[in-house]
Amino acid sequence: TEKAKTPVENTAPVKQDSNAIARISDVPSGSIKVFNYNGESAILVNFNGDLKAYVNKCTHLGLQFNESSFIKERIQCPWHGATFKPSSGEYLGSANGQNYGLAGLTMINVRVDNGNVYAG
């Protein structure tokens, strides 16, 4: 008599799908990941587990954020200090206290499936 084989569980981590912009584990809370979206630079932001993505252009002069642009629970432009709300992209004023009345960031829809993050 043959013994039934016990299925072996796959313990290997799930790899990033080639269409995904990131794995959730690549973007811990309080961080930014830069990615390419439709030929443009974009940023994925994790604020307390809430993932949002934006076109990577500060609305001041169109300069780009980087992966160090998450400062004091805000997205802050490394060039001139404009700050934005991570959960909505809303302009919050400049880090120096000035308010230049800038527009908010352009949001990109994201969804999470099986640990992968997708844009669009």
C-alpha positions in Angstrom: 0.0 0.0 0.0 1.2 3.5 -0.9 1.0 6.4 1.5 -0.7 9.5 0.3 1.8 12.2 -0.2 1.3 15.3 1.9 1.3 18.4 -0.2 4.3 20.6 0.4 3.4 24.2 1.1 5.2 26.8 -0.9 7.1 28.8 1.6 8.9 31.0 -1.0 7.9 34.6 -0.8 5.5 35.8 -3.5 7.5 37.7 -6.2 6.5 41.1 -7.5 4.3 40.7 -10.6 5.9 42.4 -13.6 3.0 44.8 -13.9 3.2 45.8 -10.3 4.9 49.1 -9.3 6.0 47.6 -5.9 5.4 45.1 -3.2 3.7 46.4 -0.1 6.8 45.3 1.9 8.9 47.7 -0.4 7.2 50.7 1.0 7.1 50.8 4.8 4.9 53.3 6.6 6.4 56.8 6.4 8.2 56.2 3.2 8.2 57.0 -0.5 9.1 54.8 -3.5 9.7 56.4 -6.9 8.4 54.4 -9.9 7.7 54.9 -13.6 4.1 55.4 -14.7 3.2 55.7 -18.3 6.6 57.1 -19.1 6.6 59.6 -16.3 8.2 59.6 -12.8 5.7 59.0 -10.0 5.8 58.4 -6.2 4.1 55.8 -4.1 3.6 57.0 -0.5 2.8 54.9 2.6 1.2 57.0 5.3 0.2 54.8 8.3 -0.6 51.9 6.0 -2.6 54.1 3.5 -1.0 53.8 0.0 -1.3 56.8 -2.4 0.5 57.6 -5.6 1.1 60.9 -7.3 2.8 62.3 -10.4 6.3 63.1 -9.3 6.1 66.9 -9.9 6.0 69.5 -7.2 3.3 72.0 -8.3 5.7 74.9 -7.6 8.2 74.5 -10.4 7.6 70.9 -11.5 10.7 69.5 -9.8 10.8 66.0 -8.5 10.5 64.5 -5.1 12.8 61.7 -4.0 12.7 58.8 -1.6 13.8 61.1 1.2 10.9 63.5 0.7 8.7 62.1 3.5 9.4 64.6 6.4 7.4 65.1 9.5 4.4 63.2 8.2 4.4 65.4 5.0 5.6 65.1 1.4 8.2 67.9 1.2 9.8 69.1 -2.0 13.6 68.9 -1.6 14.1 71.9 -3.7 12.1 74.7 -2.2 10.3 73.2 0.8 6.6 73.0 -0.4 4.7 70.5 1.6 1.8 68.3 0.7 -0.6 66.0 2.7 0.3 62.3 2.0 -3.3 61.1 2.1 -4.7 63.6 -0.5 -1.8 65.5 -2.1 -3.3 68.7 -0.8 -0.8 71.6 -0.6 -0.1 72.5 3.1 2.2 75.5 2.6 6.0 75.8 2.7 8.2 74.3 5.4 9.3 77.9 6.2 5.8 78.9 7.0 5.0 80.7 3.8 1.9 79.9 1.8 2.2 80.3 -1.9 -1.3 79.0 -2.8 0.0 76.1 -4.9 -2.3 73.4 -6.4 -2.2 69.9 -4.9 -0.4 66.9 -6.3 -1.9 64.9 -9.2 -3.1 61.6 -7.8 -2.8 58.2 -9.5 -5.2 55.5 -8.5 -3.6 52.4 -6.9 -4.8 49.0 -5.8 -3.3 46.2 -3.8 -3.6 42.5 -4.8 -1.8 39.6 -3.1 0.9 41.9 -1.7 1.5 43.7 -5.0 0.7 47.3 -5.6 -0.6 48.4 -9.1 -1.1 51.9 -10.5 -3.9 53.0 -12.8 
